[in-house]
Amino acid sequence: MLEQIKEMIMNYVDVEAEMITADARFIEDLHFNSYDFMSFLGEVEETFDIIVEEEDVLNIRTVGEAVAYIENLKA
Amino acid sequence: MDKNKIKTLRDLVAESAECYGDKTFLKERKGKDVAETSFNELYENSKRINRFLTEKFGGRTVHAALIGATSSAYLEAYFGTSCSGNVIIPLDAQLKEEDLCDHLRRSDSEVIFFDKKFMPVLDSVRRNCPMIKEFVCLQDTDKETCIPQIIRDYEPSDFGDVSPEQLAAILFTSGTTGLSKGVMLLHSNLIDNTMCQDNESSTDDVLLSVLPVHHVYCFTCDILLSLRYGATVCVNDSMMHISQNLKFFKPTLMLVVPMIAETIYKKMKAVYDASPDIPMKTIADNVFGGNLRGLYSGGAYLNPRLAEDYRNLGIPIAQGYGMTECSPRISTAHLDDENLNSIGTIVNGCSVKIVDGEIWAKSPSVMKGYYKNPEATAEALTSDGWLRTGDLGYVDSTNHLYITGRKKNLIILSNGENVSPEELENKFSGLEWLSEVLVYAEDGMITAEAYLNQEFLNENGIDKTAGIFKNHVNDINKTVSTAKAIRRLRLRDVEFDKTTSKKIRREQSVRGQLIS
């Protein structure tokens, strides 16, 4: 799943693939702006057929946290 | 609609019902369904809210706060309050508990219409704001009074007389003094800004409303203009869903801030780079739903190159300029305007003059003043009614307005959010371990730079100096909205450059070391 998320991230921000690690933070390290990030989560919803709750958004700060969040909903 | 008949918000809502009747005014996605509200329903339901307030308060004028996202209930609460001569106070739905209570107290609110997500803080609001007498949830609930219940239980009651010179709304805006100020807008202010241009929209238009409705830019240009022209407003239920909602609602017009236009363009370009055989125009039609005839951008600086890129796709972006204090429009561009460097031409009825490089505006849209803040009002408004915008700029011979800089220190993020650095700097006051702090925007991120009190730290054996700073910033970030959160930290070894009056200069030649 991390690989799939990486590909999606690279459609939003201009970073090298190796920068997109589980610990990478969306805003600070990958330079997402707030709208990029919300738009990305919308794409995550569609791609993985899940619903991301608005109140959970603040808790998704790193790529690893995003992956864990999706896996938890898919489990 | 005959615009000469419209003097107040009451006139506008009533006349929209008269002219457009059962046509759909608002569309909202509710799961897989779409709820529709007609112009008539908006008018009738607003009159039910009016009856509720009249019965609860005996017909005297009340101030009612309103906090939530765009919805039929939100707008019914807005117009049900303001059209009867009461005062509405639309608040930022991102406000944290402490700021919410502060705004409720400073606006003298006696009613709060709230989104159900605020349920967990109601106990605190009840404790800290004893003047609030009525709590009304915007969604159905059996725990509190709610709008759906009022609509079921109360018959419509005609709005009483309301004068154009009556106060309609108080809107809190970031100020350079650190404390947000309540902009007082009269019915005549909002109506003037709604009526100042012609032929901007029509009954055929479908708007996707994506911006926060408590901002007057969204309220005037999405809501009030659609009431005037009979257009349909589709609610974007979440920033996560803009892409889906564009395809679903297929809007003809959309108001954006530059950040939204940038991100959508980046996404389209990424699709094109991956599949260069598909023309960009086809990609754009797919992304925007195929009916879009233009975007209106405001709230922050729009890069002319981005405007050009959109224009090449057949999607013109018209950039406007204004401020809450001017309801908000001072200038607006037309979709066919070729001048992409300007922020539009000055709207009808508005005069602009440049004083010492600063843009001053005067029009019937200019606010009455700041609520209970005569000092700030005197700073913003001259005795003969000119609004000092705080922005630097000039006007050319074709009446196009240009901005060259900002006189104020306000940080304007690319999403249009205004952040007062002083407001954040004040949150560092009284700390023994800190000597000086400066807050500014760097690479679009709010940055705090500190010069610590090394003597205090040494005396107390504190060596994890970066940690103490980071922890305090984390605590601050818990008390502010996401937009105002401090994202980057710097520590410096030398004190800040100062002016002769010992004030820290906002422009520093040397930056401290990046620590986070």
Contacts between the chains, C-beta under 8 A, distances in Angstrom:
chain1	res1	chain2	res2	distance
A	10	B	270	7.8
A	11	B	266	7.8
A	11	B	267	6.3
A	11	B	270	4.1
A	11	B	271	7.9
A	12	B	263	7.4
A	12	B	266	6.7
A	12	B	267	7.3
A	12	B	270	7.8
A	27	B	445	7.8
A	27	B	487	6.3
A	28	B	445	7.9
A	28	B	487	6.2
A	28	B	488	7.5
A	28	B	516	7.7
A	31	B	443	7.8
A	33	B	259	5.7
A	33	B	263	7.2
A	33	B	414	6.7
A	33	B	415	7.1
A	33	B	444	6.6
A	34	B	239	7.8
A	34	B	259	7.5
A	34	B	415	6.0
A	34	B	482	6.9
A	34	B	483	7.3
A	35	B	239	6.3
A	35	B	259	4.8
A	35	B	260	5.5
A	35	B	263	5.0
A	35	B	415	6.3
A	36	B	263	5.2
A	36	B	266	7.8
A	38	B	238	7.3
A	38	B	239	3.6
A	38	B	240	4.9
A	38	B	242	7.9
A	39	B	239	7.2
A	39	B	240	7.1
A	39	B	242	6.4
A	39	B	243	6.5
A	39	B	263	5.7
A	39	B	267	7.2
A	41	B	240	4.8
A	42	B	238	7.5
A	42	B	239	7.8
A	42	B	240	3.7
A	42	B	241	5.3
A	42	B	242	6.9
A	42	B	243	5.7
A	42	B	244	6.5
A	43	B	243	7.1
A	45	B	240	6.5
A	45	B	241	8.0
A	46	B	244	7.0
A	52	B	240	6.3
A	54	B	238	6.2
A	54	B	240	7.8
A	55	B	117	7.4
A	57	B	240	8.0
A	58	B	482	7.0
